[in-house]
Amino acid sequence: MVIARFLGCALAAAALASCSDPDPITEYRYGAYEGDAYPNRRPEIVIPDGGMGVVTDSFSDTISLIALETGERFGVHPVGRDPVTIDGPRRVAVDAAGGALYIALSYPAVAGSSGPHVVQGGSAVAGYVQKLALDDLRVLGQVRVEASPGDIAISEDGGRVVVSHFDLKRVIDNPEDLETARSSLAVVDPGAVSPRGSAAPTLIPVCKAAHGVALSRPDGARAYVACYGDDALAIVDLTDPDAEVKLVPVGPPPSPDAHTSSYGPYAAVMSPDGKTIAVSNTDSRDVRFFDVASGTFDESRTILTIGAPYVSAWAPDGSAIYVPTQVPDTIARIGVTPDDRHAVSRNIRDECLRPHLAELDEEHGLFVVCEGDQTVTPGKVLRLDPETLETRSAAEVGLFPSAFARVAAGAR
């Protein structure tokens, strides 16, 4: 007992001695941080001398940059809101004067899923429009829109951004309620798009499964919309959201025995002079021409295509149109004036799986976006000779590319 008490006292004394002689305290003083708390380390995009093409890779969540002069891919950049799941950057519109581009994010039918069973237009997840800086693709702002954004267009004066919604789910869920089945156009004010608190877009109910959009020039006061589910072209007054939407049938009414869409309008592309809208119909496999002045389709100009036509491109003088088709996978140049009825077509299946869109650059060639198999095989962008349609170059891009927008050299 005595020994235990002695040891306890000794240990306590040692502890007190230790406490009485502490280590010296070192004090550090720092000056106030004057830098950016979240520095932008994105590399600057240097646009090649001949300009560049911006390609959306829907299932890779990237944007590929193509040099127009050579057709080579010189850059790839991640985009979207979620680094884990698929955001589905689908369409792109460029505002070169404003130094920005706009991408429509269209989420798959099940968020985060991919593969052959993902149906375009079947999502229940709201889409977004992001505004990106042209110099490095940093996010300048975003605004929420409705599910399944289809196409995006910006007016020539940069005052309006318009988004359609290819909402097939809404059509399927409301077979007896035509009003509810209609999808909307989202009209976005570019100046009101910001990183936080962007103004909500104006939503205008238009038609069933709206897709391709062409805007009147220069202010985009009217929108011409391909209505897949209504077999019609919609004419929308964007200056008055309450104005009646006019639906113009793309062709004669179907037979009484028809149970499905007869035409399937998918894309609407305005001619260089603004007088004609070329409407690609994927179900009836033809391209029909809408005369803006008369407000009617000119049946005498209808072009029958061997495959399903998608997004076409006009020649600069409006004398011809370039039409990509699927099944079979072809590209065709077709004269559309009395002085030019010449047509040339080329099967590009070996080079281009599922050609989706054509874009003509008068100086550097015809660019064709090829979807690939949308799941494993990357897509491509072909650069063709506009007259012979022979391939000049090819560039591999990401999964399921679906858009191409040109940016001139020097744009910022």
GIHU-V467413 format. One line per field, one symbol per residue. phi: phi as a letter, one per 30 degrees, with the letter a starting at -180 (. if undefined). psi: psi as a letter, one per 40 degrees, with the letter a starting at -180 (. if undefined). A space follows every 10 residues. Layout:
phi=???
psi=???
This chain:
phi=.ddddddddd dddddddddd bdddccccbc dddcdddbdd cddddcdeed jbcccccecc hbccccdddc iddcabbdbj cbdccdcidc bbbccdddib bcccccddeb eicakdcdcd icdccddbcc ccdddaiddc labdbcdhec bbbbdedidb cbbcbdcddd dddbdccddd ddccccccde dccbebiddd ddccdbadhd bebbcdccci dbccbdcedc hbcccbdddb ecdddccced aeeddeddcb ecciebbbbd dedicbcdcd cdddhacccc ddddibdcdd cecdcdcddc dcbcdecidb bcbdbchddb bbcbdbbedb cdbbbbdced cbdidcbcbc cedckccbcc didibbdddb bcccddccid dcabbdbddh dbaabdbddi db
psi=dddddddddd ddddddddde giiihhhhhi ihheahdgih ehihhhhide iihhhhgdee fihihhhdde eiheihhiia dhedihdfhd iihhgddefi ihihhhiidh heiiieehhh eeiehiiihi hihddefihe iiihaiifhc ihihideeeh hhhihggddd ddegdegddd ehiihhhhhd eehidifihi ihhhhcihfi chhhiiieef dihhhhgdee fihhhhheeg deihhhhhhe aiiiidehei hddfhdihhi ideeeihhhh hddegihihh hddefihgde ehhhidahib hiiiideeei ihhhiigihi hihhheideg ehhhihhfdd dhhghdiihh hddeahhhhh daeeddhiii hihihddeei hdiihhaahg ieihhihihe i.
